[in-house]
Amino acid sequence: MALVLASTSPIRRAMLADAGIEAKAAVPGIDEAALKTGNAASDALSLAEAKALAVSARRGDDWVIGSDSIVSVDGRMFDKPRDRAEAADHLRYFSGRSMRLTSAVALAHGGNVEWSIADTATLEVRDLSDTFIHSYLDAEWPDVGYCVGVFRMEGRGVHLFDRIHGSHFTILGMPLLPLLVALRDRGLVAA
């Protein structure tokens, strides 16, 4: 039996590794667009569960962690930008507004979701000039192209915000503390 992360996200893999959790990575291979309903919290949870289930169905007795994040601003949900021009458009839209970032995590075993949770953080985006947006993307592209909010908090993305309310781990892309409790409760990591 192994612990598997149903994600190709380097940040999520690093979060687990930094917490001393050994997990193999697996590509979930789901159609994310087909699962989205327009409700950020339920969509993040549905996607996390679907990723965990997809990999669990292929991994026998392994425990599988699925996770996903959704960004919404003024009720509009955003996907990862398709290219640099769209990333700049997203940043212009975020400028001076409150971003809601919902991250969810699910734990599946034997083809069943055993546990899941979603958490939301609010990030107050400062006013961003076009000059800043272009210099920011010069420094951070293409790495932020894989990030739904066009930022990496562990990088220059921290300059996008005036204030942040919520869990650091949720912002990074996975509610890690509740996940650690769930893993301990199931005897998958040392209590």
N, CA, C and O of each residue as an XYZ file, in Angstrom:
764
protein
N       0.840     -1.186      0.000
C       0.000      0.000      0.000
C       0.880      1.242      0.000
O       1.866      1.329      0.732
N       0.497      2.202     -0.842
C       1.247      3.453     -0.944
C       0.277      4.617     -0.843
O      -0.939      4.445     -0.934
N       0.832      5.793     -0.654
C       0.066      7.026     -0.691
C       0.365      7.682     -2.036
O       1.527      7.837     -2.412
N      -0.688      8.066     -2.757
C      -0.542      8.603     -4.109
C      -1.203      9.970     -4.167
O      -2.301     10.157     -3.643
N      -0.539     10.920     -4.802
C      -1.097     12.243     -5.035
C      -1.615     12.285     -6.467
O      -0.837     12.161     -7.413
N      -2.917     12.459     -6.632
C      -3.544     12.524     -7.955
C      -3.417     13.949     -8.491
O      -4.406     14.668     -8.635
N      -2.195     14.331     -8.778
C      -1.928     15.696     -9.228
C      -0.523     15.758     -9.809
O       0.374     15.025     -9.393
N      -0.352     16.646    -10.777
C       0.984     16.899    -11.308
C       1.540     18.214    -10.774
O       2.589     18.674    -11.226
N       0.843     18.822     -9.815
C       1.253     20.107     -9.264
C       2.540     19.972     -8.449
O       2.575     19.238     -7.461
N       3.594     20.676     -8.859
C       4.834     20.621     -8.073
C       4.669     21.228     -6.681
O       5.350     20.813     -5.743
N       3.775     22.205     -6.538
C       3.557     22.839     -5.230
C       2.913     21.844     -4.272
O       3.334     21.730     -3.121
N       1.900     21.128     -4.737
C       1.244     20.149     -3.861
C       2.212     19.034     -3.481
O       2.223     18.592     -2.332
N       3.015     18.578     -4.420
C       4.018     17.545     -4.109
C       5.008     18.065     -3.079
O       5.383     17.348     -2.151
N       5.433     19.323     -3.247
C       6.390     19.920     -2.305
C       5.769     20.094     -0.922
O       6.444     19.878      0.084
N       4.494     20.481     -0.854
C       3.829     20.642      0.443
C       3.844     19.322      1.202
O       4.159     19.294      2.392
N       3.506     18.226      0.523
C       3.513     16.922      1.182
C       4.935     16.530      1.589
O       5.160     16.087      2.715
N       5.879     16.691      0.685
C       7.267     16.322      0.980
C       7.807     17.143      2.153
O       8.481     16.600      3.029
N       7.516     18.439      2.176
C       7.984     19.298      3.270
C       7.391     18.881      4.613
O       7.996     19.096      5.664
N       6.184     18.276      4.566
C       5.531     17.795      5.791
C       5.980     16.368      6.135
O       5.476     15.765      7.083
N       6.932     15.833      5.357
C       7.442     14.494      5.624
C       6.542     13.381      5.114
O       6.653     12.238      5.558
N       5.650     13.705      4.183
C       4.725     12.721      3.627
C       5.256     12.250      2.276
O       5.398     13.044      1.347
N       5.543     10.974      2.174
C       5.988     10.401      0.909
C       4.771      9.991      0.103
O       3.954      9.190      0.556
N       4.655     10.544     -1.092
C       3.537     10.216     -1.970
C       4.031     10.160     -3.407
O       4.757     11.042     -3.866
N       3.633      9.125     -4.096
C       3.900      9.036     -5.526
C       2.920      9.961     -6.229
O       1.824     10.200     -5.722
N       3.297     10.482     -7.386
C       2.407     11.345     -8.157
C       1.799     10.546     -9.305
O       2.463      9.702     -9.907
N       0.537     10.819     -9.599
C      -0.157     10.177    -10.709
C      -1.043     11.195    -11.400
O      -1.629     12.062    -10.751
N      -1.139     11.090    -12.706
C      -1.990     11.985    -13.481
C      -3.437     11.496    -13.357
O      -3.725     10.339    -13.660
N      -4.355     12.377    -12.909
C      -5.732     11.927    -12.725
C      -6.485     11.666    -14.029
O      -7.309     10.754    -14.097
N      -6.208     12.456    -15.058
C      -6.825     12.233    -16.355
C      -8.343     12.357    -16.364
O      -9.034     11.486    -16.892
N      -8.863     13.433    -15.783
C     -10.315     13.653    -15.789
C     -10.643     14.862    -16.662
O      -9.774     15.691    -16.933
N     -11.891     14.960    -17.098
C     -12.367     16.109    -17.854
C     -12.896     17.141    -16.853
O     -14.059     17.086    -16.453
N     -12.045     18.068    -16.459
C     -12.411     19.045    -15.429
C     -13.572     19.926    -15.856
O     -14.442     20.238    -15.044
N     -13.596     20.330    -17.113
C     -14.647     21.230    -17.589
C     -16.028     20.592    -17.437
O     -17.003     21.286    -17.153
N     -16.112     19.298    -17.621
C     -17.401     18.608    -17.541
C     -17.959     18.590    -16.122
O     -19.162     18.404    -15.938
N     -17.109     18.779    -15.120
C     -17.537     18.715    -13.730
C     -17.872     20.073    -13.127
O     -18.411     20.144    -12.022
N     -17.563     21.142    -13.835
C     -17.767     22.481    -13.284
C     -19.211     22.934    -13.458
O     -19.798     22.809    -14.533
N     -19.769     23.469    -12.361
C     -21.154     23.936    -12.358
C     -21.263     25.444    -12.201
O     -22.336     26.012    -12.404
N     -20.170     26.093    -11.843
C     -20.198     27.532    -11.604
C     -20.210     27.908    -10.142
O     -20.221     29.095     -9.815
N     -20.207     26.922     -9.241
C     -20.133     27.172     -7.799
C     -18.730     26.793     -7.340
O     -18.376     25.614     -7.331
N     -17.939     27.777     -6.961
C     -16.520     27.546     -6.674
C     -16.294     26.492     -5.603
O     -15.477     25.591     -5.796
N     -16.994     26.581     -4.482
C     -16.750     25.640     -3.384
C     -17.124     24.219     -3.778
O     -16.349     23.291     -3.549
N     -18.297     24.036     -4.366
C     -18.691     22.676     -4.730
C     -17.871     22.157     -5.902
O     -17.594     20.960     -5.975
N     -17.475     23.042     -6.826
C     -16.650     22.601     -7.950
C     -15.270     22.154     -7.487
O     -14.772     21.127     -7.949
N     -14.648     22.897     -6.592
C     -13.328     22.503     -6.084
C     -13.418     21.144     -5.406
O     -12.551     20.293     -5.603
N     -14.456     20.936     -4.614
C     -14.636     19.661     -3.916
C     -14.910     18.532     -4.903
O     -14.326     17.455     -4.784
N     -15.783     18.762     -5.868
C     -16.083     17.742     -6.879
C     -14.837     17.350     -7.672
O     -14.609     16.170     -7.941
N     -14.038     18.342     -8.040
C     -12.821     18.071     -8.802
C     -11.800     17.296     -7.964
O     -11.178     16.355     -8.457
N     -11.627     17.686     -6.704
C     -10.692     16.966     -5.828
C     -11.127     15.509     -5.673
O     -10.306     14.595     -5.754
N     -12.418     15.303     -5.451
C     -12.931     13.944     -5.290
C     -12.806     13.142     -6.577
O     -12.422     11.973     -6.543
N     -13.126     13.762     -7.717
C     -13.028     13.064     -9.004
C     -11.592     12.656     -9.308
O     -11.353     11.561     -9.817
N     -10.637     13.526     -9.002
C      -9.226     13.187     -9.224
C      -8.805     12.020     -8.341
O      -8.141     11.090     -8.800
N      -9.196     12.075     -7.067
C      -8.846     10.987     -6.152
C      -9.482      9.673     -6.603
O      -8.828      8.630     -6.577
N     -10.734      9.714     -7.010
C     -11.432      8.505     -7.457
C     -10.831      7.931     -8.733
O     -10.670      6.717     -8.857
N     -10.501      8.802     -9.681
C      -9.943      8.339    -10.954
C      -8.656      7.556    -10.743
O      -8.446      6.512    -11.359
N      -7.803      8.064     -9.873
C      -6.536      7.373     -9.615
C      -6.768      6.165     -8.716
O      -6.133      5.128     -8.906
N      -7.662      6.280     -7.747
C      -7.953      5.173     -6.841
C      -8.452      3.951     -7.605
O      -8.119      2.818     -7.257
N      -9.244      4.178     -8.637
C      -9.775      3.066     -9.439
C      -8.665      2.274    -10.119
O      -8.845      1.099    -10.437
N      -7.512      2.914    -10.344
C      -6.377      2.253    -11.019
C      -5.317      1.750    -10.048
O      -4.403      1.030    -10.450
N      -5.428      2.125     -8.763
C      -4.318      1.879     -7.839
C      -4.618      0.851     -6.745
O      -3.892      0.804     -5.751
N      -5.641      0.042     -6.889
C      -5.905     -1.037     -5.943
C      -6.056     -0.583     -4.512
O      -6.997      0.133     -4.173
N      -5.117     -1.006     -3.664
C      -5.210     -0.764     -2.227
C      -4.554      0.546     -1.776
O      -4.522      0.840     -0.581
N      -4.035      1.325     -2.715
C      -3.380      2.575     -2.351
C      -4.396      3.615     -1.887
O      -5.549      3.609     -2.319
N      -3.959      4.494     -1.014
C      -4.740      5.663     -0.606
C      -4.364      6.794     -1.539
O      -3.184      7.003     -1.820
N      -5.350      7.522     -2.019
C      -5.109      8.551     -3.031
C      -5.608      9.901     -2.546
O      -6.729     10.022     -2.052
N      -4.761     10.918     -2.694
C      -5.089     12.299     -2.358
C      -5.388     13.033     -3.657
O      -4.561     13.057     -4.568
N      -6.566     13.628     -3.740
C      -6.924     14.484     -4.872
C      -7.104     15.902     -4.372
O      -7.569     16.115     -3.252
N      -6.740     16.868     -5.189
C      -6.866     18.257     -4.756
C      -7.109     19.148     -5.965
O      -6.682     18.843     -7.078
N      -7.801     20.250     -5.727
C      -8.024     21.217     -6.793
C      -8.276     22.584     -6.178
O      -8.642     22.694     -5.008
N      -8.075     23.621     -6.977
C      -8.306     24.998     -6.543
C      -9.101     25.747     -7.594
O      -8.929     25.541     -8.796
N      -9.976     26.619     -7.118
C     -10.802     27.461     -7.985
C     -10.628     28.905     -7.530
O     -10.682     29.202     -6.336
N     -10.421     29.792     -8.486
C     -10.349     31.229     -8.205
C     -11.604     31.882     -8.753
O     -12.014     31.625     -9.885
N     -12.209     32.736     -7.928
C     -13.345     33.525     -8.406
C     -13.167     34.969     -7.954
O     -12.667     35.247     -6.864
N     -13.585     35.865     -8.815
C     -13.546     37.295     -8.539
C     -14.885     37.872     -8.977
O     -15.285     37.732    -10.132
N     -15.571     38.520     -8.048
C     -16.900     39.083     -8.315
C     -17.841     38.042     -8.922
O     -18.636     38.359     -9.807
N     -17.747     36.815     -8.449
C     -18.623     35.750     -8.909
C     -18.187     35.076    -10.198
O     -18.784     34.074    -10.592
N     -17.172     35.591    -10.860
C     -16.673     34.992    -12.105
C     -15.543     34.009    -11.772
O     -14.573     34.365    -11.103
N     -15.686     32.775    -12.248
C     -14.656     31.766    -12.009
C     -13.615     31.814    -13.119
O     -13.928     32.060    -14.284
N     -12.358     31.570    -12.720
C     -11.248     31.628    -13.662
C     -10.558     30.276    -13.760
O     -10.402     29.572    -12.763
N     -10.145     29.922    -14.976
C      -9.315     28.752    -15.213
C      -7.871     29.212    -15.349
O      -7.591     30.410    -15.378
N      -6.966     28.257    -15.433
C      -5.575     28.607    -15.709
C      -5.530     29.332    -17.051
O      -6.260     28.967    -17.973
N      -4.687     30.348    -17.169
C      -4.631     31.078    -18.444
C      -4.086     30.189    -19.565
O      -3.187     29.376    -19.354
N      -4.655     30.367    -20.759
C      -4.203     29.570    -21.922
C      -2.861     30.056    -22.455
O      -2.098     29.285    -23.036
N      -2.579     31.345    -22.254
C      -1.325     31.909    -22.756
C      -1.010     33.176    -21.954
O      -1.763     33.575    -21.066
N       0.104     33.782    -22.289
C       0.548     34.962    -21.547
C      -0.422     36.135    -21.695
O      -0.649     36.873    -20.736
N      -0.990     36.310    -22.875
C      -1.940     37.407    -23.084
C      -3.165     37.228    -22.191
O      -3.655     38.199    -21.614
N      -3.662     36.004    -22.071
C      -4.806     35.767    -21.201
C      -4.417     35.948    -19.735
O      -5.227     36.412    -18.933
N      -3.194     35.588    -19.382
C      -2.715     35.807    -18.008
C      -2.739     37.301    -17.683
O      -3.159     37.693    -16.595
N      -2.293     38.126    -18.613
C      -2.322     39.578    -18.407
C      -3.760     40.071    -18.268
O      -4.041     40.935    -17.438
N      -4.672     39.530    -19.073
C      -6.091     39.902    -18.964
C      -6.647     39.541    -17.592
O      -7.374     40.326    -16.983
N      -6.302     38.344    -17.108
C      -6.761     37.933    -15.780
C      -6.249     38.903    -14.719
O      -7.011     39.337    -13.856
N      -4.972     39.243    -14.779
C      -4.398     40.147    -13.787
C      -5.067     41.520    -13.833
O      -5.300     42.128    -12.789
N      -5.377     42.012    -15.036
C      -6.079     43.295    -15.147
C      -7.456     43.204    -14.488
O      -7.892     44.142    -13.821
N      -8.136     42.077    -14.676
C      -9.457     41.897    -14.074
C      -9.348     41.810    -12.550
O     -10.191     42.358    -11.840
N      -8.324     41.131    -12.046
C      -8.142     40.977    -10.599
C      -7.791     42.300     -9.908
O      -8.079     42.480     -8.725
N      -7.177     43.211    -10.643
C      -6.644     44.453    -10.075
C      -7.671     45.208     -9.242
O      -8.753     45.544     -9.723
N      -7.314     45.472     -7.972
C      -8.155     46.249     -7.079
C      -9.372     45.504     -6.550
O     -10.252     46.117     -5.945
N      -9.439     44.207     -6.763
C     -10.610     43.425     -6.346
C     -10.223     42.362     -5.323
O      -9.045     42.106     -5.077
N     -11.249     41.753     -4.737
C     -11.055     40.626     -3.820
C     -11.132     39.323     -4.598
O     -12.099     39.066     -5.315
N     -10.115     38.520     -4.445
C     -10.057     37.205     -5.075
C     -10.422     36.162     -4.021
O      -9.889     36.179     -2.911
N     -11.315     35.272     -4.368
C     -11.638     34.138     -3.490
C     -10.984     32.902     -4.084
O     -11.252     32.522     -5.223
N     -10.133     32.291     -3.299
C      -9.440     31.089     -3.737
C      -9.939     29.929     -2.876
O      -9.713     29.896     -1.667
N     -10.610     28.991     -3.509
C     -11.128     27.820     -2.813
C     -10.292     26.618     -3.206
O     -10.171     26.291     -4.387
N      -9.721     25.967     -2.216
C      -8.955     24.743     -2.442
C      -9.640     23.610     -1.703
O     -10.148     23.783     -0.595
N      -9.643     22.453     -2.334
C     -10.256     21.276     -1.729
C      -9.285     20.117     -1.804
O      -8.395     20.078     -2.654
N      -9.475     19.177     -0.897
C      -8.660     17.968     -0.881
C      -9.569     16.797     -0.527
O     -10.478     16.926      0.293
N      -9.312     15.657     -1.155
C     -10.104     14.446     -0.909
C      -9.155     13.270     -0.742
O      -8.047     13.260     -1.280
N      -9.605     12.296      0.002
C      -8.842     11.075      0.243
C      -9.717      9.906     -0.182
O     -10.818      9.718      0.335
N      -9.212      9.120     -1.134
C      -9.964      7.970     -1.644
C      -9.181      6.687     -1.409
O      -7.951      6.673     -1.375
N      -9.944      5.609     -1.249
C      -9.343      4.281     -1.044
C     -10.306      3.248     -1.600
O     -11.504      3.292     -1.320
N      -9.782      2.319     -2.387
C     -10.621      1.256     -2.922
C     -11.750      1.745     -3.798
O     -12.808      1.118     -3.852
N     -11.545      2.851     -4.484
C     -12.565      3.377     -5.379
C     -13.667      4.158     -4.701
O     -14.695      4.435     -5.319
N     -13.476      4.524     -3.428
C     -14.460      5.311     -2.685
C     -13.797      6.523     -2.052
O     -12.663      6.443     -1.581
N     -14.511      7.652     -2.041
C     -14.026      8.823     -1.319
C     -14.287      8.573      0.160
O     -15.427      8.380      0.581
N     -13.219      8.579      0.933
C     -13.315      8.322      2.373
C     -13.436      9.607      3.187
O     -13.922      9.595      4.318
N     -12.983     10.731      2.589
C     -12.956     11.998      3.319
C     -12.683     13.111      2.323
O     -11.961     12.911      1.346
N     -13.262     14.297      2.566
C     -12.950     15.465      1.735
C     -13.324     16.741      2.487
O     -14.146     16.731      3.403
N     -12.702     17.821      2.074
C     -12.964     19.129      2.685
C     -12.559     20.221      1.692
O     -11.652     20.036      0.880
N     -13.248     21.361      1.774
C     -12.886     22.547      0.989
C     -12.685     23.709      1.953
O     -13.319     23.774      3.005
N     -11.806     24.614      1.587
C     -11.527     25.791      2.395
C     -11.324     26.973      1.454
O     -10.785     26.815      0.358
N     -11.756     28.155      1.882
C     -11.651     29.349      1.044
C     -10.830     30.422      1.739
O     -10.991     30.674      2.933
N      -9.958     31.040      0.980
C      -9.177     32.189      1.439
C      -9.558     33.386      0.576
O      -9.929     33.231     -0.587
N      -9.463     34.569      1.152
C      -9.731     35.800      0.410
C      -8.438     36.586      0.297
O      -7.753     36.827      1.291
N      -8.116     36.979     -0.919
C      -6.886     37.722     -1.184
C      -7.271     39.063     -1.790
O      -7.953     39.117     -2.813
N      -6.838     40.129     -1.165
C      -7.140     41.482     -1.633
C      -6.049     41.893     -2.618
O      -4.911     42.158     -2.228
N      -6.412     41.943     -3.897
C      -5.447     42.291     -4.941
C      -5.292     43.808     -4.968
O      -6.281     44.539     -5.019
N      -4.073     44.266     -4.935
C      -3.832     45.712     -4.995
C      -4.066     46.199     -6.427
O      -4.225     45.393     -7.344
N      -4.086     47.498     -6.610
C      -4.206     48.049     -7.960
C      -2.924     47.733     -8.722
O      -1.824     48.050     -8.270
N      -3.082     47.106     -9.879
C      -1.932     46.668    -10.674
C      -1.849     47.506    -11.948
O      -2.804     47.572    -12.721
N      -0.715     48.134    -12.154
C      -0.516     48.902    -13.386
C      -0.127     47.953    -14.518
O       0.349     46.845    -14.272
N      -0.333     48.393    -15.752
C       0.094     47.579    -16.892
C       1.609     47.369    -16.879
O       2.095     46.304    -17.262
N       2.347     48.380    -16.440
C       3.802     48.254    -16.344
C       4.170     47.127    -15.375
O       5.028     46.293    -15.665
N       3.496     47.124    -14.209
C       3.757     46.058    -13.237
C       3.379     44.692    -13.821
O       4.151     43.739    -13.717
N       2.205     44.596    -14.430
C       1.744     43.315    -14.981
C       2.756     42.773    -15.983
O       3.092     41.589    -15.945
N       3.240     43.622    -16.874
C       4.204     43.158    -17.885
C       5.525     42.740    -17.249
O       6.087     41.712    -17.625
N       6.027     43.514    -16.296
C       7.301     43.140    -15.660
C       7.124     41.875    -14.810
O       8.018     41.031    -14.742
N       5.972     41.759    -14.173
C       5.673     40.562    -13.379
C       5.668     39.324    -14.276
O       6.295     38.317    -13.946
N       4.970     39.394    -15.400
C       4.921     38.245    -16.307
C       6.279     37.986    -16.961
O       6.614     36.835    -17.239
N       7.063     39.035    -17.212
C       8.428     38.821    -17.717
C       9.223     37.936    -16.762
O       9.986     37.070    -17.188
N       9.033     38.166    -15.472
C       9.791     37.426    -14.463
C       9.182     36.056    -14.147
O       9.917     35.113    -13.855
N       7.857     35.930    -14.200
C       7.185     34.728    -13.694
C       6.629     33.784    -14.766
O       6.298     32.638    -14.465
N       6.525     34.252    -16.004
C       5.984     33.398    -17.051
C       7.079     32.471    -17.554
O       8.193     32.962    -17.733
N       6.880     31.206    -17.794
C       5.596     30.509    -17.885
C       5.154     29.821    -16.592
O       4.095     29.195    -16.561
N       5.949     29.930    -15.529
C       5.628     29.193    -14.299
C       4.227     29.499    -13.767
O       3.535     28.591    -13.308
N       3.798     30.766    -13.821
C       2.470     31.099    -13.302
C       1.356     30.691    -14.263
O       0.179     30.794    -13.919
N       1.705     30.237    -15.441
C       0.716     29.742    -16.388
C       0.045     28.471    -15.921
O      -1.026     28.113    -16.412
N       0.666     27.785    -14.977
C       0.103     26.555    -14.426
C      -0.707     26.825    -13.159
O      -1.178     25.892    -12.508
N      -0.868     28.096    -12.815
C      -1.534     28.491    -11.572
C      -2.836     29.210    -11.902
O      -2.853     30.157    -12.689
N      -3.917     28.753    -11.295
C      -5.230     29.283    -11.621
C      -5.347     30.781    -11.330
O      -6.081     31.473    -12.036
N      -4.670     31.291    -10.345
C      -4.732     32.721    -10.029
C      -3.608     33.526    -10.623
O      -3.465     34.707    -10.305
N      -2.800     32.924    -11.480
C      -1.658     33.554    -12.141
C      -0.640     34.055    -11.120
O      -0.025     35.105    -11.309
N      -0.468     33.299    -10.045
C       0.546     33.687     -9.066
C       1.054     32.456     -8.327
O       0.375     31.438     -8.197
N       2.267     32.605     -7.859
C       2.872     31.644     -6.936
C       3.191     32.432     -5.674
O       4.032     33.332     -5.688
N       2.522     32.090     -4.597
C       2.723     32.823     -3.344
C       4.167     32.698     -2.866
O       4.687     33.594     -2.201
N       4.805     31.594     -3.204
C       6.185     31.395     -2.784
C       7.164     32.131     -3.706
O       8.377     32.040     -3.517
N       6.653     32.849     -4.687
C       7.479     33.628     -5.602
C       7.064     35.084     -5.581
O       6.644     35.612     -4.551
N       7.187     35.730     -6.736
C       6.855     37.154     -6.828
C       5.359     37.438     -6.739
O       4.956     38.598     -6.648
N       4.541     36.406     -6.765
C       3.100     36.583     -6.663
C       2.666     37.295     -5.402
O       1.593     37.897     -5.368
N       3.476     37.237     -4.373
C       3.151     37.923     -3.124
C       2.977     39.426     -3.347
O       2.285     40.086     -2.572
N       3.596     39.973     -4.397
C       3.488     41.406     -4.690
C       2.123     41.804     -5.248
O       1.849     42.995     -5.393
N       1.268     40.843     -5.560
C      -0.051     41.159     -6.108
C      -1.034     41.635     -5.042
O      -2.057     42.237     -5.369
N      -0.736     41.372     -3.780
C      -1.753     41.493     -2.742
C      -1.429     42.543     -1.688
O      -0.271     42.774     -1.339
N      -2.505     43.177     -1.186
C      -2.403     44.076     -0.039
C      -2.642     43.322      1.265
O      -1.947     43.537      2.258
N      -3.649     42.423      1.245
C      -4.015     41.653      2.438
C      -4.462     40.263      2.019
O      -4.944     40.042      0.908
N      -4.284     39.332      2.956
C      -4.699     37.951      2.727
C      -5.403     37.456      3.982
O      -4.929     37.669      5.098
N      -6.528     36.800      3.790
C      -7.307     36.237      4.894
C      -7.508     34.753      4.606
O      -8.174     34.387      3.637
N      -6.937     33.912      5.441
C      -7.127     32.485      5.249
C      -5.835     31.714      5.403
O      -4.772     32.280      5.660
N      -5.952     30.421      5.241
C      -4.829     29.515      5.428
C      -3.786     29.633      4.311
O      -4.121     29.652      3.127
N      -2.547     29.711      4.708
C      -1.433     29.729      3.758
C      -1.470     28.493      2.863
O      -1.226     28.591      1.660
N      -1.772     27.337      3.437
C      -1.791     26.091      2.664
C      -2.936     26.069      1.664
O      -2.778     25.567      0.551
N      -4.079     26.602      2.046
C      -5.203     26.709      1.110
C      -4.795     27.557     -0.082
O      -5.110     27.229     -1.226
N      -4.095     28.648      0.190
C      -3.646     29.535     -0.879
C      -2.631     28.828     -1.779
O      -2.627     29.039     -2.992
N      -1.784     28.002     -1.202
C      -0.824     27.252     -2.011
C      -1.502     26.182     -2.863
O      -0.937     25.729     -3.858
N      -2.728     25.773     -2.469
C      -3.464     24.851     -3.329
C      -3.990     23.594     -2.686
O      -4.530     22.731     -3.379
N      -3.849     23.460     -1.357
C      -4.371     22.264     -0.701
C      -4.510     22.522      0.793
O      -3.541     22.926      1.436
N      -5.701     22.299      1.363
C      -5.864     22.463      2.814
C      -5.068     21.370      3.552
O      -5.603     20.309      3.871
N      -3.813     21.644      3.810
C      -2.885     20.636      4.315
C      -3.174     20.210      5.753
O      -3.123     19.017      6.054
N      -3.474     21.142      6.642
C      -3.666     20.764      8.043
C      -4.827     19.785      8.226
O      -4.658     18.782      8.919
N      -6.011     20.037      7.626
C      -7.074     19.034      7.746
C      -6.690     17.695      7.107
O      -7.076     16.637      7.604
N      -5.934     17.740      6.012
C      -5.492     16.497      5.379
C      -4.598     15.698      6.319
O      -4.733     14.479      6.420
N      -3.690     16.377      7.004
C      -2.798     15.671      7.940
C      -3.600     14.998      9.051
O      -3.274     13.886      9.467
N      -4.645     15.667      9.532
C      -5.516     15.056     10.548
C      -6.165     13.795      9.978
O      -6.184     12.755     10.635
N      -6.696     13.887      8.761
C      -7.354     12.734      8.130
C      -6.368     11.583      7.935
O      -6.730     10.423      8.129
N      -5.136     11.888      7.557
C      -4.123     10.836      7.378
C      -3.767     10.186      8.717
O      -3.616      8.967      8.800
N      -3.634     11.006      9.761
C      -3.346     10.455     11.096
C      -4.498      9.597     11.596
O      -4.285      8.514     12.142
N      -5.730     10.092     11.406
C      -6.913      9.350     11.864
C      -7.001      7.968     11.220
O      -7.556      7.045     11.817
N      -6.463      7.814     10.020
C      -6.516      6.544      9.306
C      -5.245      5.725      9.458
O      -5.093      4.675      8.833
N      -4.326      6.214     10.297
C      -3.094      5.479     10.545
C      -2.124      5.490      9.373
O      -1.245      4.633      9.281
N      -2.284      6.471      8.465
C      -1.437      6.538      7.275
C      -0.155      7.317      7.530
O       0.810      7.184      6.777
N      -0.133      8.121      8.574
C       1.072      8.791      9.050
C       1.088      8.685     10.569
O       0.059      8.445     11.201
N       2.241      8.862     11.127
C       2.389      8.710     12.579
C       1.544      9.733     13.332
O       1.506     10.913     12.984
N       0.877      9.254     14.358
C       0.087     10.138     15.218
C       0.970     10.536     16.369
O       0.540     11.285     17.246
